[in-house]
C-alpha cells in the first residue's frame, strides 16, 4: 500500500497552526520514518502536504513521546463517516461552542470519548 497524502488548503493550514514534519514525529515517538509512515497509512495520525518534501502532522497530535490518547479512534470514526483527511482536520480544529473549544482541544483535555461520540453522530 502506497502512502497517499492530501494537499492542505490555506484555511485548514491556518486552523491547525503548528505542524511537525514526519521525520520529527518519528523522532519524538522513537520510530523509524517507515514506522511513522505506517501510522499515517493506518490512520493513527493524519499527515498532509504543505509544500515541503515530506508530510506534516499537526503538532497537537503528539504529546510527549506518544500519539495523543483517543486521537486514533476518533480519526477512525471520522474516516468511517466519510471524512477525508483535510475534512477531518477541519472538523477537529474548528471551534465548537457546545464543547467548548475545538474537538482537538477536548481530546487533549482527556474528553476523547465525548469527541468520539460526536464524530459518530456525523455519520447519521
N, C-alpha and C positions, 0 to 999 in steps of 0.2 A: 504494500500500500504506500503510495507516494504522499508526501505532505503537501496539501493544498492550503495556502494561506491567503485570506482575503486582503484586499487593499482597503485601508481605512479612509473614511471621508473626514473632512476637516472638522465638521461639527462634533462627530463622535470622538475624534482625536482630542479635541479641547475638553469634552466632558470628562474623559479619563484623566487627562493631565499628565501624570508621571508614568513613564514607560521604562522597562528594562529589556535590553537585548537578550535573546535566548541564551547566549553564552554566559551572561551574568546570572540569569535564572539558574542555569545548570551549576554554576559555581556556588551560588547561595544554598542550593539544595544538595550539594555534594554529588552531583550527577555528571556523567559524560554528556556531550552535546547530543549524542544519539539517544540517550535516555530522556533528555529534556525534550527532544523532538517527539518521542513516544508519548509524553504527557499531552502534547498537542493533538496527536493522532487519536489518542484515547479519550479526548475531550475532558481531560482533568484540568486543563488550562486552555485559554484562548490566546493565540498569537496572531498578529496581523502585520501586514507590510506598511511601513511608514516612510518608505523611501530609502531606507538603508539596505545593507546587504543580507540582513537576516530578520526573521520575525521578531516582533517585540511583544511583550506581555505587560499588562497593567501592573505597576509596582504594588498596588494594594492587594494583589492576588498572592503575594509572598509575605509570610510572617516569620521572621527569624530564618530558620533553615527548613521551612516546610510550606506547603501549599495551605492557604487559609482553610481551617476546618469548615466543612459544609459547602465549600465552593464547588467541588467536583460534582456532587449530587445535584446542586442547583443548575449547573451547566448541562447536565444530562437531561434534566426535566425541560429546560428551555429548548434544547436541541430536539427532544421528542415532541415538543409543542410546535415545531416547525420554524423556530428562530434560527437564522444563520448566525455566524459568529459576530458580525457587526451589529445586527439587531439585538443579540443577547447583550453585547457590551452597552448598547444604548439603554436597554431596559435596566441593567444593573447599575448604571451610573447616573440615571435620571432621578431627580428628587421626587419623592412620593410623600405628600403631606400626611397620609394616613400611617406612615411608618414611625416617626417622621425621618426625613433624610432619604438618601438613595438606598436601594436594596443592598448594594455592596457594603455600605456603612453598617447596616443592620447585621449583615453576616459577620463583619469584623467585631461587632459588639456581642457576638455569640447568639444572635437571634436567627440562625440559619434555618431552623425548622419552619418558622413563620414565613421567611422569604421563599422557601421551597414550596410551601402551601400556596402562596400567591402565584408562583410560577406555574404550578399545576393547574390553577384556575384559568390561566391564559389559554389552555388547550380547549376550553369549552366555550 
